Amino acid sequence: MSEVNSLSTVTLENAGQPEQVSKLIPLALAVDIGGSKMAVGLVNRRGDILDREIARTDKDKNANDLFEILAVLIKRQFARAEERHGGKVVVVGIGSAGPIETDCATVSPLNIPAWRRFPMREAVQDLVNVPVFGDLDAKAFALAEGWLGAAKGESNFIGMVVSTGVGGGIVLDGRMLDGASGNAGHIGHVIVNPDGHRCVCGARGCLEAEASGTAIEMITGRPATEPSYEIMQRTGRMVGIAVASMCNFFDLNLAVVGGSVALGFGPTFFAAAQEVIDEHCRLSFSQGARIVPARLGDQSPIIGAAAVGWRGLNRQNSADS
């Protein structure tokens, strides 16, 4: 069975919880860390969001003060599980902007300068008495869309977020690609314009430097919420170039894309991206590759972070059995 599509099979018993809490609803505490905001919520095994709180990422704060904002949300949501929802948190899942080290042992989000190799997993573990698992936020997004969204039932696809930054997660044969350090799928740093703009990573012409909300504002002098028709088309074309390369390289025929830029630009963005994909995917196995909008909307980051937690428990239980 596909690891992505079997996330609902975790039970309280096989999560290793004591028998006396079996009447409480098992919940994942989901932590989403993005470039502009942080969110914490409670998600059940079906992927339903029961509670959620959001805080803006204050980039003027130092590492510890910024984490304290997140810690307040974690503690409050942990308490609400039983107080408001008749549940018990049995796992924490983290989806963080990257780069990361495996399982979010450390996180270094490019758009959060205060956190450079910040020990996120340990810091969160100090707040809770349940297992903690972590992954890239865009890989968490891909898990969510494969579990309940536009890629449900698919074993091979790429999930992408085009927002403040650009990230991705690649699912092959029903399993997320991790890579040596957990950063596989970082499509935001695929070069789509060799003579293009300088990226925050230091390279030139990365997809993130050409198509992210941050890049669009730098290029146009206007926020990404006020795009021209030409910018929506250009952004779609840039994403289409990157997606076509991934489809040809990994034998994929589906890209699911979310994020405020992609979804905000809507049909104009997706039509431009699809046109480029059709032009560049000419191999027998990549012809007909599609790019489609995410189905879970703004719920995908929290559902995805929860999916990271449920997947971690599944892997842990498989290793123990």
C-alpha positions as CSV (number, residue, x, y, z in Angstrom):
1,M,0.0,0.0,0.0
2,S,1.2,3.5,-0.8
3,E,2.7,5.2,2.3
4,V,1.1,8.5,1.3
5,N,-2.4,7.0,0.9
6,S,-2.3,5.0,4.1
7,L,-1.9,7.8,6.6
8,S,-5.3,7.3,8.2
9,T,-4.4,3.8,9.4
10,V,-2.5,4.9,12.6
11,T,-4.4,3.8,15.7
12,L,-4.0,5.0,19.3
13,E,-2.9,1.5,20.3
14,N,-0.2,1.2,17.7
15,A,0.9,4.6,18.5
16,G,2.1,3.1,21.8
17,Q,-0.2,5.1,24.1
18,P,-1.4,3.7,27.4
19,E,-4.7,1.9,27.6
20,Q,-6.4,4.4,29.9
21,V,-6.5,7.1,27.3
22,S,-8.1,4.9,24.6
23,K,-11.4,6.7,24.9
24,L,-9.9,10.0,23.9
25,I,-9.6,10.9,20.2
26,P,-6.0,10.5,19.0
27,L,-4.8,13.8,17.5
28,A,-1.7,15.1,15.8
29,L,-0.4,18.5,16.8
30,A,0.6,20.1,13.5
31,V,3.2,22.8,13.3
32,D,3.7,24.8,10.0
33,I,6.6,27.1,9.7
34,G,6.6,29.4,6.7
35,G,8.5,32.4,5.5
36,S,5.8,34.9,6.6
37,K,3.7,33.0,9.2
38,M,3.7,30.1,11.7
39,A,0.6,28.0,12.4
40,V,-0.2,25.3,14.9
41,G,-3.3,23.1,14.8
42,L,-5.0,19.9,15.8
43,V,-5.8,17.2,13.2
44,N,-7.4,13.8,13.6
45,R,-6.6,10.6,11.7
46,R,-9.1,11.5,8.9
47,G,-7.3,14.7,8.2
48,D,-10.0,17.0,9.8
49,I,-8.7,20.2,11.3
50,L,-10.2,20.7,14.7
51,D,-8.4,23.8,15.8
52,R,-5.8,26.2,14.4
53,E,-3.9,29.4,15.4
54,I,-1.7,31.5,13.3
55,A,1.1,34.0,14.2
56,R,3.1,36.2,11.9
57,T,6.8,35.5,11.6
58,D,8.5,38.6,13.2
59,K,11.8,38.8,11.4
60,D,13.1,41.4,13.8
61,K,13.2,39.0,16.7
62,N,16.2,36.8,17.6
63,A,16.1,33.0,17.4
64,N,14.9,32.3,21.0
65,D,12.3,35.1,21.1
66,L,10.9,33.9,17.7
67,F,10.6,30.4,19.0
68,E,8.8,31.6,22.1
69,I,6.0,32.9,19.9
70,L,5.7,29.4,18.4
71,A,6.0,27.7,21.8
72,V,3.0,29.7,23.1
73,L,0.9,28.3,20.2
74,I,2.1,24.8,20.8
75,K,1.3,24.8,24.5
76,R,-2.1,26.3,24.0
77,Q,-3.1,23.8,21.2
78,F,-1.8,20.9,23.3
79,A,-4.0,21.9,26.2
80,R,-7.0,22.5,23.9
81,A,-6.9,18.9,22.6
82,E,-8.5,17.6,25.7
83,E,-10.2,20.7,27.0
84,R,-12.1,21.5,23.9
85,H,-12.0,18.5,21.6
86,G,-12.1,15.4,23.8
87,G,-8.8,14.3,22.4
88,K,-5.2,13.6,23.3
89,V,-2.1,14.6,21.2
90,V,-0.2,11.4,20.4
91,V,2.3,12.9,17.9
92,V,3.7,16.2,16.7
93,G,4.4,16.8,13.0
94,I,6.4,19.8,11.8
95,G,6.5,21.2,8.3
96,S,9.2,23.8,8.0
97,A,10.6,26.0,5.2
98,G,14.1,24.9,4.5
99,P,16.8,24.0,4.2
100,I,16.4,21.5,7.1
101,E,18.4,18.6,8.5
102,T,16.7,15.2,8.7
103,D,13.4,15.2,10.7
104,C,13.8,19.0,11.3
105,A,16.7,18.3,13.7
106,T,17.7,21.8,12.6
107,V,15.9,24.3,10.4
108,S,17.4,27.2,8.4
109,P,14.6,28.8,6.5
110,L,16.0,31.2,3.9
111,N,13.3,33.8,4.7
112,I,13.8,33.6,8.5
113,P,17.4,34.9,9.0
114,A,17.2,34.4,12.8
115,W,17.0,30.7,12.5
116,R,20.2,29.2,11.1
117,R,20.6,25.6,12.1
118,F,18.0,26.2,14.8
119,P,17.4,22.9,16.8
120,M,13.7,22.9,16.1
121,R,12.9,19.2,16.8
122,E,14.7,19.3,20.2
123,A,13.1,22.6,21.1
124,V,9.6,21.3,20.3
125,Q,10.3,18.0,22.0
126,D,11.2,19.8,25.2
127,L,7.6,21.1,25.2
128,V,5.7,17.9,24.7
129,N,5.9,14.2,25.9
130,V,5.0,12.6,22.6
131,P,7.0,11.7,19.5
132,V,8.0,14.6,17.2
133,F,8.7,14.2,13.5
134,G,9.6,16.9,10.9
135,D,10.0,17.6,7.2
136,L,10.1,20.4,4.7
137,D,6.9,22.3,4.5
138,A,6.5,21.7,0.7
139,K,7.0,18.0,1.2
140,A,4.3,18.1,3.9
141,F,2.1,19.9,1.4
142,A,2.7,17.1,-1.1
143,L,1.8,14.5,1.6
144,A,-1.5,16.4,2.3
145,E,-2.5,16.5,-1.4
146,G,-1.6,12.9,-1.9
147,W,-3.6,11.9,1.2
148,L,-6.7,13.9,0.8
149,G,-6.3,16.4,-2.1
150,A,-5.7,16.6,-5.8
151,A,-3.2,13.8,-5.9
152,K,-5.3,11.3,-3.9
153,G,-4.8,7.8,-5.2
154,E,-1.7,8.8,-7.2
155,S,1.6,7.0,-6.6
156,N,3.8,9.3,-8.6
157,F,3.6,13.1,-8.6
158,I,5.2,16.4,-7.5
159,G,3.6,18.7,-5.1
160,M,4.6,22.4,-5.2
161,V,4.0,25.5,-3.2
162,V,4.5,28.9,-5.0
163,S,4.1,31.5,-2.3
164,T,6.6,33.7,-0.3
165,G,9.1,31.1,-1.5
166,V,8.9,28.1,-3.8
167,G,9.3,24.5,-2.6
168,G,8.3,21.0,-3.6
169,G,8.0,17.4,-2.7
170,I,8.3,14.4,-5.0
171,V,6.4,11.2,-4.5
172,L,7.6,8.1,-6.4
173,D,6.0,4.7,-6.1
174,G,3.9,6.0,-3.2
175,R,6.8,7.2,-1.1
176,M,8.1,10.6,-0.5
177,L,11.7,11.2,-1.7
178,D,13.8,12.4,1.2
179,G,17.4,12.6,0.0
180,A,20.5,12.5,2.2
181,S,19.5,15.4,4.5
182,G,15.7,15.4,3.9
183,N,15.8,18.3,1.4
184,A,14.9,16.3,-1.8
185,G,12.4,18.1,-4.0
186,H,13.7,21.6,-3.5
187,I,12.4,22.7,-6.9
188,G,12.6,26.4,-5.9
189,H,16.3,26.2,-6.6
190,V,16.1,24.6,-10.0
191,I,17.6,27.1,-12.5
192,V,15.0,28.3,-15.0
193,N,16.7,31.4,-16.2
194,P,20.5,31.2,-16.2
195,D,20.9,35.0,-16.7
196,G,18.1,35.8,-14.3
197,H,17.8,37.4,-10.9
198,R,20.0,36.7,-7.9
199,C,18.4,34.2,-5.4
200,V,18.6,34.5,-1.7
201,C,20.5,31.2,-1.8
202,G,23.3,32.9,-3.7
203,A,22.7,31.4,-7.2
204,R,21.2,33.2,-10.2
205,G,18.0,32.3,-12.0
206,C,16.5,29.9,-9.5
207,L,12.7,29.4,-9.8
208,E,12.3,31.0,-6.4
209,A,14.2,34.1,-7.6
210,E,11.9,34.4,-10.7
211,A,8.4,33.2,-9.5
212,S,8.0,33.6,-5.7
213,G,5.9,36.3,-4.2
214,T,9.1,37.9,-2.8
215,A,10.8,37.8,-6.2
216,I,7.7,39.2,-8.0
217,E,7.7,42.2,-5.6
218,M,11.4,42.8,-6.2
219,I,11.0,42.5,-10.0
220,T,7.9,44.7,-10.4
221,G,8.0,47.0,-7.3
222,R,4.5,45.9,-6.5
223,P,3.2,43.2,-4.2
224,A,2.3,39.8,-5.7
225,T,-1.3,40.5,-4.8
226,E,-1.4,43.2,-7.5
227,P,0.0,41.4,-10.6
228,S,-0.3,42.4,-14.2
229,Y,-1.5,39.9,-16.8
230,E,2.0,39.6,-18.1
231,I,3.5,38.8,-14.7
232,M,0.9,36.1,-14.1
233,Q,1.8,34.5,-17.5
234,R,5.5,34.9,-16.9
235,T,5.3,33.3,-13.5
236,G,3.3,30.4,-14.9
237,R,5.9,29.9,-17.7
238,M,8.8,29.8,-15.2
239,V,7.0,27.2,-13.1
240,G,6.1,25.2,-16.2
241,I,9.8,25.0,-17.2
242,A,10.7,23.6,-13.8
243,V,7.8,21.2,-13.7
244,A,8.6,19.9,-17.2
245,S,12.1,19.1,-16.2
246,M,10.9,17.2,-13.1
247,C,8.4,15.2,-15.2
248,N,11.1,14.3,-17.7
249,F,13.6,13.4,-15.0
250,F,11.4,11.5,-12.6
251,D,8.8,9.9,-15.0
252,L,5.9,12.0,-13.6
253,N,2.7,13.0,-15.2
254,L,1.1,15.1,-12.5
255,A,2.1,18.3,-10.7
256,V,-0.2,19.7,-7.9
257,V,0.5,23.3,-7.1
258,G,-0.7,25.5,-4.2
259,G,0.4,28.6,-2.5
260,S,-0.9,32.2,-2.5
261,V,0.9,33.1,-5.7
262,A,-0.2,30.1,-7.8
263,L,-3.8,30.0,-6.5
264,G,-4.1,33.8,-6.5
265,F,-3.0,34.0,-10.1
266,G,-5.4,31.3,-11.0
267,P,-6.3,30.1,-14.5
268,T,-3.9,32.5,-16.2
269,F,-1.0,31.1,-14.3
270,F,-2.0,27.4,-14.8
271,A,-2.8,27.9,-18.5
272,A,0.7,29.4,-19.1
273,A,2.4,26.7,-17.1
274,Q,0.5,23.9,-18.9
275,E,1.4,25.4,-22.3
276,V,5.1,25.2,-21.4
277,I,4.8,21.7,-20.0
278,D,3.1,20.6,-23.3
279,E,6.0,22.1,-25.2
280,H,8.8,20.5,-23.2
281,C,7.3,17.1,-22.2
282,R,7.8,15.3,-25.5
283,L,9.0,11.9,-24.3
284,S,6.6,9.0,-24.5
285,F,6.3,8.7,-20.7
286,S,6.0,12.4,-20.0
287,Q,3.6,13.4,-22.8
288,G,0.3,14.5,-21.4
289,A,1.7,15.7,-18.0
290,R,-0.7,17.9,-16.2
291,I,-0.4,20.8,-13.7
292,V,-3.5,21.3,-11.5
293,P,-4.4,23.5,-8.5
294,A,-4.2,22.1,-5.0
295,R,-7.6,21.0,-3.7
296,L,-7.0,21.6,0.1
297,G,-6.4,25.4,-0.2
298,D,-5.1,27.1,2.9
299,Q,-5.7,23.9,4.9
300,S,-2.9,22.0,3.2
301,P,0.0,23.3,5.4
302,I,-1.6,22.1,8.7
303,I,-3.0,18.9,7.2
304,G,0.5,18.3,5.7
305,A,2.3,18.8,9.0
306,A,-0.1,16.4,10.6
307,A,0.6,13.9,7.8
308,V,4.3,14.2,8.7
309,G,3.4,13.1,12.2
310,W,1.1,10.3,11.3
311,R,3.7,9.0,8.7
312,G,6.4,9.2,11.4
313,L,4.3,7.0,13.7
314,N,3.6,4.5,10.9
315,R,7.4,4.2,10.1
316,Q,8.2,3.9,13.8
317,N,5.7,1.2,14.4
318,S,6.8,-0.7,11.3
319,A,10.4,-0.6,12.5
320,D,9.3,-1.8,16.0
321,S,7.2,-4.7,14.7
